[in-house]
């Protein structure tokens, strides 16, 4: 069902700070002038202290919310390889990443507003109860308060977060294909990433206005989300994000941070 446009708003997030040393993947400067929330790499799949500090400073200057994008310890695989990390160890590593980013966020005059897993950890915590619980335990260790958890609607991650008393923020991916059960098509399968800009924009509008998306096999899936992600490592990501934001505004959808 199409949502009423009255007071309709949605957050626009992107993965930022995805570089290491001299290597830089994301156009942080451009994207931070477009998005409302920044998922900042915390050093385990990408990112380093100087990059984290720079992104936090830019985000604070522009009023963009800072989120900790936590992952498996997998620099070589960009955090996209699933790992069987013992739950207690994973919780400690999640807390470590959030704490590192919080240091730079506070120095920049802002704070970590939410947490979002990256890559394989994101996908694993959709179904894996133990890994999802470890992520939530890491969030609680790091902040000791109700820090929101950004993730896929209906995931084990969100179930664990609710049980722990943490707020959950449902998000959708305008540039990723969905299965019939509402999960993301694995990147190893054909068609997992949506490259056509017109299609990405159409899907973004569908998420925001209709609360729905068409799965890879043609089924309509209803999804009620508060945040839209456009991947920062996609070629031309800034231009695509700018167009998505412009089209949302033209359709009467206000783009604003969820907190």
Secondary structure per residue as TSV (DSSP state, phi and psi in degrees):
chain	resnum	aa	ss	phi	psi
A	1	X	-	360.0	135.5
A	2	X	-	-70.3	131.9
A	3	X	-	-78.0	151.1
A	4	X	-	-66.6	139.1
A	5	X	-	-78.5	-10.1
A	6	X	T	-65.1	122.9
A	7	X	T	59.0	21.7
A	8	X	-	-77.9	127.7
A	9	X	E	-143.8	158.6
A	10	X	E	-150.3	147.2
A	11	X	E	-84.6	148.5
A	12	X	E	-121.4	115.9
A	13	X	E	-118.7	157.8
A	14	X	E	-147.2	153.0
A	15	X	E	-82.0	122.9
A	16	X	E	-128.3	168.9
A	17	X	-	69.8	21.5
A	18	X	-	-87.7	81.8
A	19	X	E	-153.5	-177.0
A	20	X	E	-161.6	118.2
A	21	X	T	61.5	-124.6
A	22	X	T	-79.4	-12.3
A	23	X	E	-87.2	127.9
A	24	X	E	-133.6	123.9
A	25	X	-	-97.7	-41.7
A	26	X	S	-98.2	145.7
A	27	X	-	-87.6	77.1
A	28	X	H	-60.6	-42.7
A	29	X	H	-57.5	-48.1
A	30	X	H	-71.2	-45.5
A	31	X	H	-65.9	-31.4
A	32	X	T	-73.3	-6.1
A	33	X	T	-95.0	1.0
A	34	X	T	-121.8	-48.9
A	35	X	-	-77.6	164.8
A	36	X	S	-107.3	-16.1
A	37	X	E	-137.9	138.3
A	38	X	E	-117.1	117.3
A	39	X	E	-86.5	101.6
A	40	X	E	-93.2	124.9
A	41	X	E	-61.3	134.8
A	42	X	-	-107.3	18.9
A	43	X	S	103.8	-11.1
A	44	X	S	-93.8	-34.1
A	45	X	S	-108.8	-21.3
A	46	X	S	-172.6	171.2
A	47	X	-	94.5	150.9
A	48	X	-	-146.3	168.7
A	49	X	H	-53.4	-44.9
A	50	X	H	-66.5	-39.6
A	51	X	H	-65.2	-44.1
A	52	X	H	-59.9	-43.3
A	53	X	H	-64.2	-44.7
A	54	X	H	-63.3	-44.6
A	55	X	H	-65.4	-40.3
A	56	X	H	-62.4	-40.6
A	57	X	H	-64.5	-44.3
A	58	X	H	-64.9	-41.6
A	59	X	H	-63.0	-42.7
A	60	X	H	-63.9	-41.0
A	61	X	H	-61.2	-34.1
A	62	X	H	-103.1	4.7
A	63	X	T	72.6	24.4
A	64	X	-	-91.2	134.7
A	65	X	E	-70.6	137.8
A	66	X	E	-97.0	128.3
A	67	X	E	-123.0	148.0
A	68	X	E	-88.3	117.4
A	69	X	E	-96.4	102.1
A	70	X	E	-95.6	154.5
A	71	X	-	-155.1	175.0
A	72	X	-	-64.8	157.3
A	73	X	S	-76.6	91.1
A	74	X	-	-152.7	65.8
A	75	X	T	-62.6	-41.3
A	76	X	T	-65.2	-34.7
A	77	X	T	-101.0	10.4
A	78	X	T	56.9	29.2
A	79	X	T	70.8	14.7
A	80	X	-	-105.1	14.3
A	81	X	S	-111.4	124.2
A	82	X	-	-66.9	138.9
A	83	X	-	-132.5	141.3
A	84	X	-	-89.9	77.3
A	85	X	-	-88.5	130.1
A	86	X	-	-54.9	137.6
A	87	X	H	-51.7	-45.0
A	88	X	H	-63.9	-42.0
A	89	X	H	-64.3	-41.7
A	90	X	H	-64.0	-41.9
A	91	X	H	-59.2	-42.3
A	92	X	H	-63.6	-40.1
A	93	X	H	-70.3	-33.9
A	94	X	H	-64.8	-47.6
A	95	X	H	-60.4	-40.7
A	96	X	H	-60.1	-45.4
A	97	X	H	-65.9	-44.4
A	98	X	H	-63.2	-43.2
A	99	X	H	-62.1	-38.6
A	100	X	H	-63.3	-46.0
A	101	X	H	-67.7	-36.7
A	102	X	H	-60.2	-35.4
A	103	X	H	-58.6	-48.0
A	104	X	H	-74.6	-32.9
A	105	X	H	-64.5	-46.3
A	106	X	H	-63.0	-39.8
A	107	X	H	-63.0	-28.9
A	108	X	T	-87.6	-1.9
A	109	X	T	90.0	17.2
A	110	X	-	-131.2	-157.7
A	111	X	-	-155.3	171.7
A	112	X	E	-78.5	118.8
A	113	X	E	-93.9	-19.9
A	114	X	E	-164.6	173.0
A	115	X	E	-129.2	138.8
A	116	X	E	-137.5	123.7
A	117	X	E	-66.9	157.0
A	118	X	-	-115.0	148.1
A	119	X	H	53.1	-124.8
A	120	X	H	-62.4	-34.2
A	121	X	H	-67.3	-38.5
A	122	X	H	-59.5	-50.7
A	123	X	H	-68.6	-38.4
A	124	X	H	-64.8	-39.4
A	125	X	H	-76.9	-2.9
A	126	X	H	-70.0	-39.1
A	127	X	H	-114.5	-26.9
A	128	X	-	-89.6	107.7
A	129	X	H	-63.2	-41.0
A	130	X	H	-67.6	-43.4
A	131	X	H	-68.5	-38.1
A	132	X	H	-62.5	-44.4
A	133	X	H	-64.1	-34.5
A	134	X	H	-67.2	-39.3
A	135	X	H	-60.9	-46.6
A	136	X	H	-63.6	-41.0
A	137	X	H	-61.6	-37.9
A	138	X	H	-63.5	-39.4
A	139	X	H	-62.2	-44.4
A	140	X	H	-66.9	-36.7
A	141	X	H	-64.5	-39.8
A	142	X	H	-72.3	-38.9
A	143	X	H	-120.8	-24.0
A	144	X	S	65.1	20.0
A	145	X	S	-146.9	-177.6
A	146	X	-	-81.5	68.2
A	147	X	-	-77.8	126.1
A	148	X	E	-62.6	148.4
A	149	X	E	-115.3	120.4
A	150	X	E	-91.3	129.9
A	151	X	E	-172.2	-173.6
A	152	X	E	-75.7	134.5
A	153	X	T	-57.8	138.7
A	154	X	T	77.7	8.4
A	155	X	-	-79.6	160.0
A	156	X	H	-61.3	-32.3
A	157	X	H	-59.2	-47.5
A	158	X	H	-68.7	-34.3
A	159	X	H	-61.9	-45.9
A	160	X	H	-65.1	-39.7
A	161	X	H	-64.3	-44.2
A	162	X	H	-61.4	-42.9
A	163	X	H	-60.4	-34.7
A	164	X	T	-84.5	-1.4
A	165	X	T	82.8	19.2
A	166	X	-	-95.4	142.3
A	167	X	-	-66.1	148.0
A	168	X	E	-119.7	142.6
A	169	X	E	-120.9	117.3
A	170	X	E	-81.3	132.7
A	171	X	E	-126.4	160.7
A	172	X	E	-131.2	161.6
A	173	X	E	-117.5	112.3
A	174	X	T	-69.6	-22.9
A	175	X	T	-111.0	20.2
A	176	X	B	-126.3	146.2
A	177	X	-	-83.2	149.6
A	178	X	B	-113.8	147.3
A	179	X	-	-84.0	173.7
A	180	X	T	-66.2	-21.2
A	181	X	T	-94.4	10.5
A	182	X	S	86.6	9.2
A	183	X	-	-99.5	168.6
A	184	X	B	-79.3	139.8
A	185	X	-	-67.1	127.9
A	186	X	-	-54.8	142.2
A	187	X	T	-63.0	-17.1
A	188	X	T	-77.0	-9.7
A	189	X	S	-101.3	149.6
A	190	X	T	-60.4	140.0
A	191	X	T	80.1	7.7
A	192	X	-	-66.0	-34.4
A	193	X	B	-108.3	131.9
A	194	X	-	-91.5	117.5
A	195	X	-	-99.9	-26.6
A	196	X	-	-70.5	119.0
A	197	X	H	-58.2	-39.6
A	198	X	H	-61.5	-40.0
A	199	X	H	-68.5	-40.2
A	200	X	H	-60.7	-45.2
A	201	X	H	-62.9	-44.1
A	202	X	H	-60.4	-41.7
A	203	X	H	-68.1	-38.4
A	204	X	H	-60.7	-44.2
A	205	X	H	-64.1	-37.6
A	206	X	I	-63.8	-42.3
A	207	X	I	-62.6	-44.5
A	208	X	I	-73.7	-43.3
A	209	X	I	-95.6	-41.7
A	210	X	I	-99.1	-10.5
A	211	X	S	54.1	44.3
A	212	X	E	-155.8	160.5
A	213	X	E	-147.3	154.2
A	214	X	E	-93.0	126.5
A	215	X	-	-70.7	170.9
A	216	X	T	-64.9	-21.7
A	217	X	T	-101.6	16.3
A	218	X	S	89.1	8.1
A	219	X	-	-90.5	147.2
A	220	X	E	-83.7	128.0
A	221	X	E	-118.6	125.9
A	222	X	E	-84.7	127.5
A	223	X	-	-139.9	120.2
A	224	X	-	-99.9	105.6
A	225	X	-	-123.9	157.0
A	226	X	S	-112.0	-8.1
A	227	X	E	-143.4	141.9
A	228	X	E	-114.3	134.3
A	229	X	E	-107.2	134.1
A	230	X	-	-119.1	119.1
A	231	X	-	-64.0	130.0
A	232	X	T	-72.8	-18.2
A	233	X	T	-92.3	4.4
A	234	X	S	-75.3	135.2
A	235	X	T	-56.2	131.7
A	236	X	T	72.5	24.2
A	237	X	H	-58.5	-40.6
A	238	X	H	-65.2	-44.4
A	239	X	H	-63.2	-39.9
A	240	X	H	-66.3	-44.9
A	241	X	H	-63.3	-39.0
A	242	X	H	-62.5	-41.9
A	243	X	H	-67.4	-41.4
A	244	X	H	-59.4	-46.5
A	245	X	H	-63.9	-42.1
A	246	X	H	-62.7	-43.8
A	247	X	H	-68.8	-35.8
A	248	X	H	-62.8	-45.9
A	249	X	H	-61.9	-42.1
A	250	X	H	-63.5	-27.8
A	251	X	T	-87.6	3.3
A	252	X	T	88.8	14.0
A	253	X	-	-99.1	124.4
A	254	X	E	-82.5	129.0
A	255	X	E	-96.1	115.6
A	256	X	-	-153.2	151.9
A	257	X	-	-60.9	148.9
A	258	X	-	-76.6	-12.5
A	259	X	-	-137.2	360.0
